[in-house]
Amino acid sequence: GSFYTGRIMVEAQYHFFKVNLISAFGNGLRRITIVRFMLL
């Protein structure tokens, strides 16, 4: 019923949050690597 729908919504929000966190972390690593190469 409604509990199942709410659970799906929560899991979808958690999945999107995790994906955004991973992509932001990857972008930060890439930016740090670029800066490090420029400094060398």
PyMOL Python script that loads the backbone (N, CA, C, O; Angstrom):
from pymol import cmd

cmd.read_pdbstr("""\
ATOM      1  N   GLY A   1       0.818  -1.214   0.000  1.00  0.00           N
ATOM      2  CA  GLY A   1       0.000   0.000   0.000  1.00  0.00           C
ATOM      3  C   GLY A   1       0.852   1.264   0.000  1.00  0.00           C
ATOM      4  O   GLY A   1       1.868   1.341  -0.690  1.00  0.00           O
ATOM      5  N   SER A   2       0.428   2.246   0.777  1.00  0.00           N
ATOM      6  CA  SER A   2       1.135   3.524   0.782  1.00  0.00           C
ATOM      7  C   SER A   2       2.520   3.374   1.399  1.00  0.00           C
ATOM      8  O   SER A   2       3.443   4.100   1.028  1.00  0.00           O
ATOM      9  N   PHE A   3       2.680   2.437   2.343  1.00  0.00           N
ATOM     10  CA  PHE A   3       3.991   2.235   2.956  1.00  0.00           C
ATOM     11  C   PHE A   3       5.001   1.801   1.900  1.00  0.00           C
ATOM     12  O   PHE A   3       6.143   2.259   1.901  1.00  0.00           O
ATOM     13  N   TYR A   4       4.576   0.914   1.000  1.00  0.00           N
ATOM     14  CA  TYR A   4       5.469   0.432  -0.048  1.00  0.00           C
ATOM     15  C   TYR A   4       5.879   1.572  -0.973  1.00  0.00           C
ATOM     16  O   TYR A   4       7.043   1.673  -1.360  1.00  0.00           O
ATOM     17  N   THR A   5       4.910   2.443  -1.333  1.00  0.00           N
ATOM     18  CA  THR A   5       5.211   3.581  -2.200  1.00  0.00           C
ATOM     19  C   THR A   5       6.189   4.532  -1.509  1.00  0.00           C
ATOM     20  O   THR A   5       7.125   5.030  -2.135  1.00  0.00           O
ATOM     21  N   GLY A   6       5.969   4.782  -0.219  1.00  0.00           N
ATOM     22  CA  GLY A   6       6.882   5.656   0.513  1.00  0.00           C
ATOM     23  C   GLY A   6       8.279   5.079   0.571  1.00  0.00           C
ATOM     24  O   GLY A   6       9.260   5.814   0.463  1.00  0.00           O
ATOM     25  N   ARG A   7       8.382   3.764   0.740  1.00  0.00           N
ATOM     26  CA  ARG A   7       9.691   3.117   0.789  1.00  0.00           C
ATOM     27  C   ARG A   7      10.416   3.273  -0.547  1.00  0.00           C
ATOM     28  O   ARG A   7      11.622   3.519  -0.576  1.00  0.00           O
ATOM     29  N   ILE A   8       9.678   3.131  -1.656  1.00  0.00           N
ATOM     30  CA  ILE A   8      10.289   3.305  -2.981  1.00  0.00           C
ATOM     31  C   ILE A   8      10.806   4.733  -3.134  1.00  0.00           C
ATOM     32  O   ILE A   8      11.899   4.950  -3.655  1.00  0.00           O
ATOM     33  N   MET A   9      10.009   5.713  -2.673  1.00  0.00           N
ATOM     34  CA  MET A   9      10.434   7.114  -2.776  1.00  0.00           C
ATOM     35  C   MET A   9      11.707   7.349  -1.972  1.00  0.00           C
ATOM     36  O   MET A   9      12.632   8.011  -2.441  1.00  0.00           O
ATOM     37  N   VAL A  10      11.751   6.803  -0.760  1.00  0.00           N
ATOM     38  CA  VAL A  10      12.932   6.999   0.090  1.00  0.00           C
ATOM     39  C   VAL A  10      14.159   6.360  -0.546  1.00  0.00           C
ATOM     40  O   VAL A  10      15.238   6.951  -0.549  1.00  0.00           O
ATOM     41  N   GLU A  11      13.999   5.162  -1.079  1.00  0.00           N
ATOM     42  CA  GLU A  11      15.145   4.483  -1.690  1.00  0.00           C
ATOM     43  C   GLU A  11      15.618   5.217  -2.936  1.00  0.00           C
ATOM     44  O   GLU A  11      16.818   5.270  -3.207  1.00  0.00           O
ATOM     45  N   ALA A  12      14.668   5.792  -3.711  1.00  0.00           N
ATOM     46  CA  ALA A  12      15.056   6.547  -4.897  1.00  0.00           C
ATOM     47  C   ALA A  12      15.815   7.809  -4.497  1.00  0.00           C
ATOM     48  O   ALA A  12      16.826   8.152  -5.110  1.00  0.00           O
ATOM     49  N   GLN A  13      15.320   8.501  -3.459  1.00  0.00           N
ATOM     50  CA  GLN A  13      16.023   9.702  -3.009  1.00  0.00           C
ATOM     51  C   GLN A  13      17.417   9.359  -2.512  1.00  0.00           C
ATOM     52  O   GLN A  13      18.372  10.086  -2.788  1.00  0.00           O
ATOM     53  N   TYR A  14      17.543   8.244  -1.771  1.00  0.00           N
ATOM     54  CA  TYR A  14      18.851   7.828  -1.270  1.00  0.00           C
ATOM     55  C   TYR A  14      19.783   7.487  -2.427  1.00  0.00           C
ATOM     56  O   TYR A  14      20.968   7.818  -2.386  1.00  0.00           O
ATOM     57  N   HIS A  15      19.258   6.827  -3.460  1.00  0.00           N
ATOM     58  CA  HIS A  15      20.073   6.464  -4.616  1.00  0.00           C
ATOM     59  C   HIS A  15      20.581   7.711  -5.324  1.00  0.00           C
ATOM     60  O   HIS A  15      21.762   7.795  -5.662  1.00  0.00           O
ATOM     61  N   PHE A  16      19.683   8.701  -5.554  1.00  0.00           N
ATOM     62  CA  PHE A  16      20.108   9.924  -6.224  1.00  0.00           C
ATOM     63  C   PHE A  16      21.123  10.677  -5.383  1.00  0.00           C
ATOM     64  O   PHE A  16      22.077  11.237  -5.922  1.00  0.00           O
ATOM     65  N   PHE A  17      20.931  10.698  -4.061  1.00  0.00           N
ATOM     66  CA  PHE A  17      21.880  11.369  -3.173  1.00  0.00           C
ATOM     67  C   PHE A  17      23.252  10.711  -3.274  1.00  0.00           C
ATOM     68  O   PHE A  17      24.275  11.393  -3.331  1.00  0.00           O
ATOM     69  N   LYS A  18      23.264   9.373  -3.295  1.00  0.00           N
ATOM     70  CA  LYS A  18      24.532   8.647  -3.361  1.00  0.00           C
ATOM     71  C   LYS A  18      25.234   8.921  -4.692  1.00  0.00           C
ATOM     72  O   LYS A  18      26.450   9.114  -4.729  1.00  0.00           O
ATOM     73  N   VAL A  19      24.461   8.937  -5.789  1.00  0.00           N
ATOM     74  CA  VAL A  19      25.049   9.191  -7.100  1.00  0.00           C
ATOM     75  C   VAL A  19      25.626  10.609  -7.159  1.00  0.00           C
ATOM     76  O   VAL A  19      26.725  10.813  -7.674  1.00  0.00           O
ATOM     77  N   ASN A  20      24.883  11.585  -6.633  1.00  0.00           N
ATOM     78  CA  ASN A  20      25.379  12.962  -6.639  1.00  0.00           C
ATOM     79  C   ASN A  20      26.634  13.089  -5.789  1.00  0.00           C
ATOM     80  O   ASN A  20      27.558  13.816  -6.153  1.00  0.00           O
ATOM     81  N   LEU A  21      26.676  12.384  -4.652  1.00  0.00           N
ATOM     82  CA  LEU A  21      27.837  12.441  -3.771  1.00  0.00           C
ATOM     83  C   LEU A  21      29.060  11.864  -4.478  1.00  0.00           C
ATOM     84  O   LEU A  21      30.146  12.441  -4.418  1.00  0.00           O
ATOM     85  N   ILE A  22      28.880  10.719  -5.151  1.00  0.00           N
ATOM     86  CA  ILE A  22      29.999  10.076  -5.841  1.00  0.00           C
ATOM     87  C   ILE A  22      30.498  10.958  -6.984  1.00  0.00           C
ATOM     88  O   ILE A  22      31.707  11.099  -7.168  1.00  0.00           O
ATOM     89  N   SER A  23      29.578  11.558  -7.759  1.00  0.00           N
ATOM     90  CA  SER A  23      29.998  12.391  -8.877  1.00  0.00           C
ATOM     91  C   SER A  23      30.692  13.654  -8.381  1.00  0.00           C
ATOM     92  O   SER A  23      31.670  14.098  -8.984  1.00  0.00           O
ATOM     93  N   ALA A  24      30.197  14.241  -7.285  1.00  0.00           N
ATOM     94  CA  ALA A  24      30.849  15.425  -6.730  1.00  0.00           C
ATOM     95  C   ALA A  24      32.242  15.069  -6.226  1.00  0.00           C
ATOM     96  O   ALA A  24      33.185  15.840  -6.400  1.00  0.00           O
ATOM     97  N   PHE A  25      32.370  13.900  -5.602  1.00  0.00           N
ATOM     98  CA  PHE A  25      33.677  13.456  -5.113  1.00  0.00           C
ATOM     99  C   PHE A  25      34.636  13.248  -6.277  1.00  0.00           C
ATOM    100  O   PHE A  25      35.807  13.617  -6.189  1.00  0.00           O
ATOM    101  N   GLY A  26      34.142  12.651  -7.380  1.00  0.00           N
ATOM    102  CA  GLY A  26      34.980  12.440  -8.559  1.00  0.00           C
ATOM    103  C   GLY A  26      35.413  13.757  -9.177  1.00  0.00           C
ATOM    104  O   GLY A  26      36.564  13.900  -9.590  1.00  0.00           O
ATOM    105  N   ASN A  27      34.495  14.731  -9.246  1.00  0.00           N
ATOM    106  CA  ASN A  27      34.850  16.032  -9.805  1.00  0.00           C
ATOM    107  C   ASN A  27      35.902  16.715  -8.943  1.00  0.00           C
ATOM    108  O   ASN A  27      36.820  17.347  -9.467  1.00  0.00           O
ATOM    109  N   GLY A  28      35.776  16.593  -7.619  1.00  0.00           N
ATOM    110  CA  GLY A  28      36.760  17.192  -6.721  1.00  0.00           C
ATOM    111  C   GLY A  28      38.123  16.561  -6.906  1.00  0.00           C
ATOM    112  O   GLY A  28      39.134  17.263  -6.930  1.00  0.00           O
ATOM    113  N   LEU A  29      38.163  15.235  -7.038  1.00  0.00           N
ATOM    114  CA  LEU A  29      39.445  14.556  -7.252  1.00  0.00           C
ATOM    115  C   LEU A  29      40.076  15.001  -8.561  1.00  0.00           C
ATOM    116  O   LEU A  29      41.283  15.234  -8.629  1.00  0.00           O
ATOM    117  N   ARG A  30      39.248  15.119  -9.613  1.00  0.00           N
ATOM    118  CA  ARG A  30      39.768  15.528 -10.912  1.00  0.00           C
ATOM    119  C   ARG A  30      40.334  16.942 -10.829  1.00  0.00           C
ATOM    120  O   ARG A  30      41.391  17.227 -11.392  1.00  0.00           O
ATOM    121  N   ARG A  31      39.626  17.826 -10.125  1.00  0.00           N
ATOM    122  CA  ARG A  31      40.078  19.205 -10.007  1.00  0.00           C
ATOM    123  C   ARG A  31      41.400  19.267  -9.240  1.00  0.00           C
ATOM    124  O   ARG A  31      42.306  20.013  -9.611  1.00  0.00           O
ATOM    125  N   ILE A  32      41.503  18.473  -8.162  1.00  0.00           N
ATOM    126  CA  ILE A  32      42.753  18.456  -7.388  1.00  0.00           C
ATOM    127  C   ILE A  32      43.898  17.933  -8.251  1.00  0.00           C
ATOM    128  O   ILE A  32      45.011  18.457  -8.199  1.00  0.00           O
ATOM    129  N   THR A  33      43.617  16.887  -9.053  1.00  0.00           N
ATOM    130  CA  THR A  33      44.664  16.327  -9.908  1.00  0.00           C
ATOM    131  C   THR A  33      45.140  17.347 -10.932  1.00  0.00           C
ATOM    132  O   THR A  33      46.338  17.459 -11.194  1.00  0.00           O
ATOM    133  N   ILE A  34      44.187  18.104 -11.520  1.00  0.00           N
ATOM    134  CA  ILE A  34      44.556  19.114 -12.515  1.00  0.00           C
ATOM    135  C   ILE A  34      45.420  20.187 -11.858  1.00  0.00           C
ATOM    136  O   ILE A  34      46.432  20.603 -12.422  1.00  0.00           O
ATOM    137  N   VAL A  35      45.022  20.636 -10.665  1.00  0.00           N
ATOM    138  CA  VAL A  35      45.811  21.666  -9.976  1.00  0.00           C
ATOM    139  C   VAL A  35      47.199  21.135  -9.648  1.00  0.00           C
ATOM    140  O   VAL A  35      48.184  21.862  -9.772  1.00  0.00           O
ATOM    141  N   ARG A  36      47.287  19.877  -9.234  1.00  0.00           N
ATOM    142  CA  ARG A  36      48.580  19.296  -8.881  1.00  0.00           C
ATOM    143  C   ARG A  36      49.481  19.235 -10.107  1.00  0.00           C
ATOM    144  O   ARG A  36      50.675  19.519 -10.005  1.00  0.00           O
ATOM    145  N   PHE A  37      48.933  18.870 -11.266  1.00  0.00           N
ATOM    146  CA  PHE A  37      49.738  18.820 -12.487  1.00  0.00           C
ATOM    147  C   PHE A  37      50.206  20.220 -12.881  1.00  0.00           C
ATOM    148  O   PHE A  37      51.317  20.390 -13.382  1.00  0.00           O
ATOM    149  N   MET A  38      49.357  21.219 -12.652  1.00  0.00           N
ATOM    150  CA  MET A  38      49.748  22.587 -12.997  1.00  0.00           C
ATOM    151  C   MET A  38      50.849  23.086 -12.072  1.00  0.00           C
ATOM    152  O   MET A  38      51.696  23.878 -12.484  1.00  0.00           O
ATOM    153  N   LEU A  39      50.841  22.625 -10.822  1.00  0.00           N
ATOM    154  CA  LEU A  39      51.848  23.092  -9.874  1.00  0.00           C
ATOM    155  C   LEU A  39      53.189  22.417 -10.094  1.00  0.00           C
ATOM    156  O   LEU A  39      54.229  22.997  -9.783  1.00  0.00           O
ATOM    157  N   LEU A  40      53.184  21.199 -10.624  1.00  0.00           N
ATOM    158  CA  LEU A  40      54.442  20.479 -10.816  1.00  0.00           C
ATOM    159  C   LEU A  40      55.307  21.114 -11.892  1.00  0.00           C
ATOM    160  O   LEU A  40      56.401  20.625 -12.173  1.00  0.00           O
TER     161      LEU A  40
END
""", "prot")
cmd.dss("prot")
cmd.show_as("cartoon", "prot")
cmd.util.cbc("prot")
cmd.orient("prot")
